[in-house]
Amino acid sequence: MGHKIIVIGCPGAGKSTFARRLHSITNIPLHYLDMIWHKEDRTNVSQEEFDQTLLEVMHSDTWIIDGNYLRSMEVRLQHCDTVFLLDYPVEVCLQGVRERVGKKREDMPWVEEGLDDEFRERIEKFSIEQFPTVYHLLEQYKEGKDIIIFKSREEAEHYLETL
């Protein structure tokens, strides 16, 4: 495992939880894309501001970046040395979102009040609409990188326990 790490996967897979655990084990600075993109009032920063902040993070020596954000994935893959992909079944991801409803989280500037239909549909279609691009990009940028793919929470947990 290197020192420039991205954690990617479907919403609800547990990317932020995995990234927090990895941060607590390695002490590598952790950055949440949701906190860079979203404002507390549920609006977003401009794409330019997001991109600039992301580039500033990636110019530091060590980092963990948590979040999928397909639009910026290629540039993150170009700069990272390690990728953790949480490729879990849809129901696991939906359950992950249900379990965090109503809870204050350090990776999101507001408390989610429920699983709305649009977000549920995005999760349900993630493996069809986004994973093909994610896997294509991983193949394209695999040289010189550690790419670790977990198919279950148990695999991810076992990995963290062995660090």
N, C-alpha and C positions, 0 to 999 in steps of 0.2 A: 504494500500500500504506500502510495506517495503522499505528497503534502499539498496537492492541488486537486481537490476532490469534488465531484458533483454527485448528487443523489437525485435520481429521476424515477418517474413512474406515475401511474394513474392517481388522480385525487383520491384520498382516503386510504391509500396503500400503507401509509405510515412513514412517508419520507422524512417528515420533520422529527418524528419520534426517533427514527433510526439515526438521523443526522445529529440530534441532541446527544444521544448515547455515544456516538462516535466522537463527538466533540469532548464529552466528559472523559473519555478514555484517552484521547490523543492530545487534548488541549489545543487543537488547531482551531483558529477563529471560524465561527459559524455565521453564515449570512443566509437569510431567508428571502427568496425572490418575491414572495407575497408581501413582505414588509418593505421591499424596495418599490414595488409597483403600486400597491394600494395605499390610500390615505385613510385616516380614521373616519372621515365622513363618507366612506364607501365610493369615493371617486378615485381616479388614478392619476399618477404623474404622467407627463408627456413621454412618448417613446424615446425622445432624445435624452430626457433626464434619466429615465430608466437605463438606457444604454450607457450613458456617461458614468453613472454610479456603478453599474456592473463592471465596466472597464477599469474603474479605480480599484474595485475589489480584486479583480484578476491580475492587476499589476503588483499586488503584494506577494510576498514570498510563499505564504501558506494560506489556504482557505478551504472551507467546506461550503459549497453552495447548494442549498436545498431548493428544489422546485423544477417542474418540468418546462414550462414556457417554451414551447417548440420554436417560436420566432427567434429566440436567442440561444438555442441549444447548440447550433453549429459553432458559434464563436466560443462557447464554454468548452465544447469538445476539443477545439483547437488548442486551448490553453491548459486543460487539465491533464493530470497523469493517472488519475484513477476515476472510474465510473462505477457507482453502485446503482443497478437497475432493479427496482422492485416490480416484478411482473406477476402480479397476483390475480386470482379470479375476481370477476366483477363483484360477486356477492361479498367477498372479503373487503373490497374497497367501499362498497355501499355501507357495510356494517361499521367500518372505520369512521365514516362520516357521521353515521347515526350516533356513535359513541362520543363524538366530540361536540355535538350540538349542546349549546348552553354553557360551554366551558370556556373560560378565559385562557388564551394561548399566547405564547410569546412569538409565535410564527405568523400571527394574523392580527391586524390592528382592530378587529372587532370580534364580537362573540356571534357565532353562527346561531341563528334562531330556529333553523330547521333545514331539512333537505328538500329544496324546491324542485319542481318538475324539470326545469331546464338543467340544473346541476346534476340531477339523477340521470337524465338522458345523456349528458356529456360523459359521465362515468360509464354508463352502459355501452356507449359507442366508442370508448377510448381505444379498445383493442383493435377495432376495425379502422378508425379514422386517424389515430396517432401512432400506434405501435409500429406499423409498417415503416413510417418515416424515421422513427427512433432507431429501429434496428438497421435501417439503411445507413443512417448517419454513424452508428456504432461500427458498422462494417467499414465505412469510408475512413474513419479516423482511429481505427484500432491499433495502428502501428505505434509501439512504444508506450502503450497504455495498459493498465490493469483494468479489465472489465469484468465485474463480478455481478452475476445475475442471480437473484433469489426468486424462487417460484412459490415460496411460502414464508410466513412470519417465523416459523420454526427454523428455517434455514438461516434467515437473517439473525435471529437470536443466537443461534449456535456460533455463527461467525463472530459476533460481538463478544461472546463469552470466551472465545479463543484468543482474543487480542491481549 
